């Protein structure tokens, strides 16, 4: 999910599991805070007429483009950023995402959103546990998951013109499967990077890893949530 590389295979002198778990605790803390920011901004947008009206203007597309730029900056330039700036950019992304996602409250019922969030939390939590504890090397999954993501995007673009309900269901199920698998894959990837001698020798790098890891898992969670929402949702 990211172009950032911290010599993931530098595992010849791994640190203790306690140290790795400490890094992962920061990852999940940043991620949880990011989700809270997203939820808070989305709620504020829906309940503020001036902000809600912006969703029907070019401001929405400006926000989407800004999100893409922030992800690219965090992925490509993170080694050169200070931990403070990296975390600030992450929260800026989370806030923009809250604004762009606010429209789901106008499309789906509160009960459906709650059910989708609960299902997402359960699936995501289970798969991150698998990613952290499994002895199986999930690295080989990366290529297939990336191919699946590309195929998913292409199918979604095609269905914009076809409008096929059958294809939409296949896309939705595929999205659920891909991002469920990515939750485990990215968790193990973060764990491997946290085990790196370079990361453990540099507190600044460890903090940057926690921010990038939070972004990776945040994206997995949000996308899984959106696909489950499409699967479970009842349109008003």
N, C-alpha and C positions, 0 to 999 in steps of 0.2 A: 504493500500500500504506500510505501514511501521510498524515495530515492536516497534517503540518508543511510549511510553505511558506517558502522562502528567496528569493522573487522570482526564480524560475528563469529568467525571460527577461531578466535584467539582464546581458546579454552584450556590451554596447557596447564595453567595455574589458577584453577577456579577458586573463588572465595567461598566462604561458608554459606549455607542456605539462609542463615539469619540475615546476612548482608543482602543477598538477593531479594529476600522477602521485604527488607526495608525499602529497597528501590521500588519494588512492586507496590508497596503500600503508598508511596508517593504517586505512583502512576494512577492508582485507583482514586486517590484523594483529588488529584487534578481533574480526572475524568468526572468524578461525582460533582465537583464544583462547576465544571463546564456544563454538565447537564442541568444543574440548578439555574445557572445563568440563562441557558436556553429556554428552560421552562418559564422563568421569571419574565424574560423579555417577550416571549410568545403571549403570556397571560396579559402583560401590560399592553401589548399591541392590540389584542382583541378587545380590550376594555377601554381603549383610548381612540375615539372616533378619528382624530387627526392622523394617528399612526395607521389605523385600519384602512383608511382611505388611500394611503400610500401604496397598499398592496395592489391597487388597480392602476397604478401609474408606473412610468419607467423606473421609479425608485426601486421597485422589486428587482428588476434586472440588474441595476447598478449594484444592489446588495449581493446578488448571486455572483456577479463578476468579481466583486471585492472578496467574497469567500474563496473563490478559486485562486485569486492572487495570494491571499494569506496562506492557503495550504501549500502553494508552490514555494513561497518564501520560507515557511517553516521547514519544508522538506529539503530544500536545496541549500539554504543559507544558515541553517541552525548551528553548524560548527562555528560560525563567525558571530553569532548573536550571544549576548549576555543572557544568563538564565532569567533575569528579570524581564528583559524585552521579549524573550521567547514565551514566557508565561502570559505577558500582556497581549501578545499577538494571538495566543490560543484563546484567551477570554474574549478578545475582540471577534474572533471567528465564531465562538459560541453564541455571542450576542447577536451577530448578524444572522446566524442560523435560526435563532429564536424568532427574529423578525420574519424571515422567509417562510418559516414553518407555521406561523400563526394561522394561516388559512385553513389548516386542518380542523380547527375548532368550528369553522363555518361549514365544513363538509361532513364531518362525522359527529356522532353524538358523544356526550361526555362518557357514557358507559362504555362505548366501543373503544374510545381512546384509553380509558383506564384498563380495560381488558387487554388491549394490545400492549400497553406498557408492562402490565404484570407478566404476560407471556414472554415478552422480550427480556425482562429482568431474570425470569427463571431460566430460559434457554441460554442467555448470555452468561449468567453465573455458572451454570453447569459446564458450559464449554470452556470457560476460562479455568475452571478447576481441572478439567481434562488437560488443557494445554500446559498447565503448570506441573501436573503430577505424572503425566504419561511418560513412559520410557521410550515410546515410539518417536522416531525422528520424523517430524511433520514437514521438514524442509521441502521435500519433493512435491508436497501439495501446492506450493507457491505458484509454480508454472501453470498447473491446471486451474487453480482459482483465478489467476489473472486472465487466462483464456476464457473462463466462464464469465468473468466480469465484462470482458470485451464483447462476448457474444450476447450478454444480457443487454448492454447498451445498444448494440445494433438492433436487437429484436424490439427494444422499446421504441427506437426511432422508426422502424418499419411499421410498428403497430399504430404509430401516430397517424399514418395514412390509411392503414387497413381498418382500424377500429374493431378488430376481432376480439370478442369476449373470450373465446377459447384460448387464443394466443396470450391474452392478458393474464389468464389464470396460470398458464405455463410460465410466463415471465415472473409472476408473483411467487409461485412455488419455487422457481429457480433462485430468485433473490433471497428467499428465506433460507434455502439450503446453503447458498454460497456464503452469506454473511454469518450464518451459524458456524460453518466450518472456519471462516476467517477469525472468529473470536478465539478459537483454540489455536489456530496457526499463529496469529499475531501475539498471543500471550506467550507461547513458547519462544517466538522470535525475540520478544522483549527480555525474557528470562535468559536466553543465550547471550544477548548483548550485555545484560547486567552482570553476567559471569565473566565478561571480558576483563583481562588484567588492566587494560587501558582505562576502562570505565572506573574500576575500583581504585585506581591510583589517582584519579582526578575527580574531586567532588563536584567541580563545575560541569564536567561531562556527565556525571551521574544525574545531576539535576536536569540537564538538557535532555537526557534520555527519558527521564520521568515525564517531561512535557511532551516529547515526541510520542512516547508510548501512550500517554493519555489521549493524544490526538488520534492515534491509530485505533485504539479501542473505542473512543468516542464515536468515530465514524462508523465502526462496525455496529455499535449499539443503535445509533440513529437510523442507519439504513435497514437494520433488521427490524426495528420498530415500525418504520414506514411500510415495509413489505408485509409485515404481519397486520398492520392497520388496513392495508388494501385487502388482505385475505379475510379478515374478520369484520371489516367495516360494513355498516349499513348506511348508504347515502341518504341524506335527508331530502 
